[in-house]
Amino acid sequence: MISVTPSKNSRLNTTDFNNLPFGMVFSDHMLVCKFKNNSWGPVQIMEYGDFSISPAAQVFHYGQSVFEGMKAFKNSSNDILFFRRDENLKRLNQSAKRMAIPEITSEIFYDGLNTLLKLDSEWCKSDPGFSIYIRPFIFASEPCIKASSSNEYTFMIILSPTKTYYSDPIHLIIEQEYSRSASGGVGFAKAAGNYGASFFPTNLAKKKGFTQVIWTDSKNHNLIEESGTMNIWFVIDNVLVTPKLSDTILGGITRDSVILISKDLGLTVQERDITVDEILEASKKGILSEAFGTGTAVSVLPISSITFKEDKVTFSNLETITLKLKDRLLSIQKGIALDSFGWTDKLTIN
Ligand SMILES: Cc1ncc(COP(=O)(O)O)c(C=O)c1O
């Protein structure tokens, strides 16, 4: 049973939907559910806003926190289409397990999402390019500064309307000093600290004029892993190649979708180790035609250049496999193309 306290002051009419900086605009409501005495308590949906929390809450001191990033779209009949949300629940709970956080039940997750999205459905526009970004997260909320896992947690969901703009070209640099993750660590989880630790090296790269770094293995910095909040792909000799998953790489749901879409389109996909040397070599031979990133926020994003020391590989990004994959993915997500994979989950609004 979900208790709903509707907002009395909707911000819908004062929100400029033509100007939505990513991750900075939030819908009218949020979901909150607390874990205490070994179980998740009642689910509450209330007006989006600040809340109070103890300064001793363990999340501030030991970083026990995980999150998800997922999207829903509105089709032309005004229904909300969740995209592969079962995969987000699975990954949220994998991340939670690794961070010693109690798993969320599917009932709380699905019923919570349905109720929240019904209430805030107007925040998801059906016009081309619009979607609603959904951010579920769990953090340790017990007021206790002993270095141990918490006995209390808070699960929340907030919603942020988004519009995909034509994005600026992205220029990446292959990281040679810092690491995002190491074997045996938490790289495969959406643990908050993974992101916090990535900002310093990313800011160094930005100061040099790059958009993001490409993470490499922590031992030799020669195996390509991923970039920012994207999995990475290359087209070598007309074959799509992406690093095979390991405990140092986040298994993207967009990555998995692009693998399946590519195979369906008759393209060859290889999930395998890719070294920096191989990329440079393929570029010199003229067989490296495209590179792109995949992720919920960016969808399928062409990469304009990759720099490694003195070498710079550039891509023209015209009429590419990348754009074909992006179109196919978006049209499934929006309910325009037939969803033969059964990825969309419809919530009827009217
Ligand atoms: C580190 C990292 N890699 C890859 C991805 C792409 O994952 P997904 O396609 O599920 O959004 C994300 C975004 O969630 C990420 O944070």
PDBQT file of the ligand as one rigid body, heavy atoms in Angstrom, charges set to zero:
ROOT
HETATM    1  C1  LIG A 401      30.149   3.830 -15.536  1.00  0.00    +0.000 C 
HETATM    2  C2  LIG A 401      29.015   3.622 -16.498  1.00  0.00    +0.000 A 
HETATM    3  N1  LIG A 401      29.227   2.853 -17.574  1.00  0.00    +0.000 NA
HETATM    4  C3  LIG A 401      28.237   2.613 -18.464  1.00  0.00    +0.000 A 
HETATM    5  C4  LIG A 401      26.970   3.150 -18.303  1.00  0.00    +0.000 A 
HETATM    6  C5  LIG A 401      25.882   2.828 -19.270  1.00  0.00    +0.000 C 
HETATM    7  O1  LIG A 401      24.886   2.034 -18.661  1.00  0.00    +0.000 OA
HETATM    8  P1  LIG A 401      23.386   2.090 -19.124  1.00  0.00    +0.000 P 
HETATM    9  O2  LIG A 401      23.391   1.810 -20.580  1.00  0.00    +0.000 OA
HETATM   10  O3  LIG A 401      22.689   1.023 -18.355  1.00  0.00    +0.000 OA
HETATM   11  O4  LIG A 401      22.874   3.448 -18.814  1.00  0.00    +0.000 OA
HETATM   12  C6  LIG A 401      26.732   3.980 -17.194  1.00  0.00    +0.000 A 
HETATM   13  C7  LIG A 401      25.420   4.603 -17.002  1.00  0.00    +0.000 C 
HETATM   14  O5  LIG A 401      24.610   4.091 -16.292  1.00  0.00    +0.000 OA
HETATM   15  C8  LIG A 401      27.764   4.209 -16.255  1.00  0.00    +0.000 A 
HETATM   16  O6  LIG A 401      27.552   4.979 -15.186  1.00  0.00    +0.000 OA
ENDROOT
TORSDOF 0
